Amino acid sequence: MLDQLFNIVKQFGQDTVVNNPEVPNEYNPEIMADATKTIASGFQNVRAGGGFQNILDLFKGGGNAG
């Protein structure tokens, strides 16, 4: 599941960061690493708060929007 999430970060990062002429290429790896670390940290916080099952449900398509 986390691999899928990190692949999504790479996919969106490709368009948002790598293909962005306003972001110097030498910063691309650092920006992508920071984005991945931020998401992983967020998941750790959610897990610590007992909400990890809700995230799993979203990946399974069982999450409720309300």
C-alpha positions, 0 to 999 in steps of 0.5 A, a space after each residue: 500500500 505504501 509503495 502505491 502511495 509513493 508511486 503516486 507521489 512520483 507520478 504527480 511529482 513528475 508533472 509538478 516538480 520535474 517537468 516544471 521549468 520554474 524548479 531548478 533540476 538540482 532541487 528535484 530529488 530533494 523536493 521529491 524526498 521531502 514530499 515522500 517524508 511528509 506523507 510518511 510522517 502524516 501516516 505515522 501520526 494517523 496510525 498513532 491516533 488510531 485512524 489507520 484503519 480509515 486510511 486502509 478503508 479508503 484504499 479498499 474503496 470502503 471509505 465514507 466521504 461524510 
